[in-house]
Structure formats: C-alpha cells, structure tokens
Amino acid sequence: MVIKNLMENSKEDPRDFFILYKLAEMGAREKVVKISTKFLASRIGLSQQSASRRLIELERKGLIHRTVTREGSFIKITKTGENFLRRVYLGLSAIFEGKPHSITIEGRVFSGLGEGAYYVSRKIYRKQFVEKLGFDPYPGTLNLKITDGRNARLMMELDAFPGIEIRGFRNKSRTYGPVRCFHAVINGREKGAVVFALRSHYNRNVLEVIAPVCLRKHLKLKDGDKVKVEVLL
C-alpha cells in the first residue's frame, strides 16, 4: 500500500520500483554498471524482451541513464530514480520504525532579496495558493539559511517527495515557473507552507516559508534567530 500510494502521488508506474531496486542492488546507484538484458531478466523474473522494454521505459522517464553496446547496457540510476527509491524507503521507515510523516528542519532567519513579496502576490500564483494550501499568503517569504549537515541532509530527503504543485504561467512579458509546496508548522504554532521554486536565486541551503501572517512580526523574529519548521509530507 505504501508503494502504491507513493506511485499514485508521483504518477509513476509501481513496476518501476522493483526494477530500480534490482539495479540498485547491482550497484547502479553509486556507479555505472554493465548489465545484459538476459542477466537482468533472470533477476527480475521476466523474459529478455520484457526486461528490455522496462529499461527503455525507465530511460524514457528519466529514471536511469543507459548506453547500449554489443557487450550489454551501461546503466546508472539518475537523481530522479534515486529520489523515487528514497520516497519508498522513507514511507516504509514510517511504517516499520514508527516515524511521523513529517520532517523537521532548523534554519536561521536572514534578510532575502525582497523578491518573495513580488512572486507571492502574482494573481495566478496567489489563487492557487488559496485553493491548494487553504490560506491567502502574506506577500513575502520568511527566509531560513540551513547551516549544518544534518539539516542539509533533511533538505535532500525533502527533495524526494512530490509535494503540492503550483503551476507556472506565462504573460506578455515573461514566464513564471512552477512551484512545489508542503504544508508546514513554524515553531510549533503557526501554520504555513514551505515553497520551492523551480527557478530560484537561492541554492538548496535556503528554506522559504509562507504563511497567512507576516511571520517575522508575528513571531518577533530578527536576522540570526533560529526557527524550526515541521514540514508535513
């Protein structure tokens, strides 16, 4: 059920998981490995023709890189494929280890570039925020810098989940890219969401948070203050 639900959320074929799992067992997550379709077929219980079709499908979906030669296929699992496996791993961990379906990340407040208010207030974005997140966001973002290794690793885990999609759009002057969101609880009390823009001036060590209120004022925050964000998956 966990695998089925994760596949439904990410629109991926449940059959892809088992093939990726077997490829990872053969070392294709860490490095390029040479695998014949005959050998792979014997490991996954399919005909050689079916195994070949599954590899073609995985490559088409961007889950593996593959180079075909006379000696066999040279295969490596892509970042997308690794995230796919990681989602299943985290889902199973929640069941077997009793982990909650959330990730808590800590960061320190810093003054951003001032673009949050502009993007959040775009009419088409804002309408989707209201419809999909259930609140009208304050025109601005709370920016948190991730400074330690543990929280950086949690940010990487967060990349594995599809989140809530806010569609991009285009007007006469420019194109606005899609945004990925997760519901969140800030400092254990304020409800909001974290947002990840496909195009962003920030790298992956910054967490941007939106809420119905100005979080800086509401929580009496200043640059350098530490903030905990529970991201709901």
FENTANOR-V656831 format. One record per backbone hydrogen bond with DSSP energy under -1.0 kcal/mol. NH is the residue of the N-H (numbers start at 1). CO is the residue of the C=O. E is the energy in kcal/mol with one decimal. If there is no record, write none. Layout:
# FENTANOR-V656831
nh->NH co->CO e->E
nh->NH co->CO e->E
This chain:
# FENTANOR-V656831
nh->5 co->1 e->-2.9
nh->6 co->2 e->-2.5
nh->7 co->3 e->-2.3
nh->8 co->4 e->-2.2
nh->9 co->5 e->-2.2
nh->10 co->6 e->-1.9
nh->11 co->7 e->-1.1
nh->12 co->7 e->-1.7
nh->16 co->13 e->-2.0
nh->19 co->15 e->-1.2
nh->20 co->16 e->-2.6
nh->21 co->17 e->-2.8
nh->22 co->18 e->-2.2
nh->23 co->19 e->-2.5
nh->24 co->20 e->-2.6
nh->25 co->21 e->-2.1
nh->26 co->22 e->-1.4
nh->27 co->24 e->-1.7
nh->28 co->23 e->-2.4
nh->31 co->27 e->-1.7
nh->33 co->75 e->-2.6
nh->35 co->73 e->-3.1
nh->40 co->36 e->-2.5
nh->41 co->37 e->-2.5
nh->42 co->38 e->-1.6
nh->43 co->39 e->-1.4
nh->44 co->40 e->-1.7
nh->45 co->41 e->-1.2
nh->46 co->41 e->-1.5
nh->51 co->47 e->-2.6
nh->52 co->48 e->-2.1
nh->53 co->49 e->-2.0
nh->54 co->50 e->-2.3
nh->55 co->51 e->-2.0
nh->56 co->52 e->-2.1
nh->57 co->53 e->-2.1
nh->58 co->54 e->-2.5
nh->59 co->55 e->-2.5
nh->60 co->56 e->-2.2
nh->61 co->57 e->-1.9
nh->62 co->59 e->-1.3
nh->63 co->58 e->-2.5
nh->65 co->76 e->-3.2
nh->67 co->74 e->-2.2
nh->69 co->72 e->-2.1
nh->73 co->35 e->-2.2
nh->74 co->67 e->-3.1
nh->75 co->33 e->-3.0
nh->76 co->65 e->-2.1
nh->77 co->28 e->-2.9
nh->78 co->63 e->-1.9
nh->82 co->78 e->-2.6
nh->83 co->79 e->-2.4
nh->84 co->80 e->-1.8
nh->85 co->81 e->-2.0
nh->86 co->82 e->-2.5
nh->87 co->83 e->-2.2
nh->88 co->84 e->-1.5
nh->89 co->85 e->-2.4
nh->90 co->86 e->-2.8
nh->91 co->87 e->-2.2
nh->92 co->88 e->-2.5
nh->93 co->89 e->-2.4
nh->94 co->90 e->-1.9
nh->95 co->91 e->-1.1
nh->96 co->92 e->-2.9
nh->97 co->93 e->-2.6
nh->102 co->100 e->-1.9
nh->103 co->231 e->-2.3
nh->105 co->229 e->-2.7
nh->107 co->227 e->-2.0
nh->108 co->145 e->-2.2
nh->109 co->225 e->-2.6
nh->110 co->143 e->-1.9
nh->119 co->115 e->-2.2
nh->120 co->116 e->-2.8
nh->121 co->117 e->-1.5
nh->122 co->119 e->-1.4
nh->126 co->122 e->-3.3
nh->127 co->123 e->-2.4
nh->128 co->124 e->-1.4
nh->129 co->125 e->-2.5
nh->130 co->126 e->-2.3
nh->131 co->127 e->-2.2
nh->132 co->128 e->-3.1
nh->133 co->129 e->-2.5
nh->138 co->211 e->-3.4
nh->140 co->138 e->-2.3
nh->142 co->209 e->-2.9
nh->144 co->207 e->-2.6
nh->145 co->108 e->-3.0
nh->146 co->205 e->-3.5
nh->152 co->148 e->-1.9
nh->153 co->149 e->-2.2
nh->154 co->150 e->-1.8
nh->155 co->151 e->-2.0
nh->156 co->152 e->-1.6
nh->157 co->153 e->-2.0
nh->158 co->154 e->-2.1
nh->159 co->155 e->-1.2
nh->160 co->157 e->-1.5
nh->161 co->158 e->-1.6
nh->164 co->181 e->-3.1
nh->166 co->179 e->-3.3
nh->169 co->176 e->-1.9
nh->171 co->174 e->-2.5
nh->176 co->169 e->-3.7
nh->179 co->166 e->-2.7
nh->180 co->196 e->-2.8
nh->181 co->164 e->-2.4
nh->182 co->194 e->-1.8
nh->184 co->192 e->-2.3
nh->185 co->230 e->-2.1
nh->186 co->190 e->-3.6
nh->187 co->228 e->-3.5
nh->189 co->186 e->-2.0
nh->190 co->186 e->-2.2
nh->192 co->184 e->-2.7
nh->193 co->210 e->-2.4
nh->194 co->182 e->-2.3
nh->195 co->208 e->-2.4
nh->196 co->180 e->-2.8
nh->198 co->178 e->-2.1
nh->206 co->203 e->-1.1
nh->207 co->144 e->-2.9
nh->209 co->142 e->-2.2
nh->210 co->193 e->-3.1
nh->215 co->213 e->-1.0
nh->218 co->214 e->-2.9
nh->219 co->215 e->-2.5
nh->221 co->216 e->-2.8
nh->224 co->109 e->-3.0
nh->225 co->222 e->-2.2
nh->227 co->107 e->-2.9
nh->229 co->105 e->-2.8
nh->230 co->185 e->-2.9
nh->231 co->103 e->-3.4
nh->232 co->183 e->-2.9
nh->233 co->101 e->-2.1
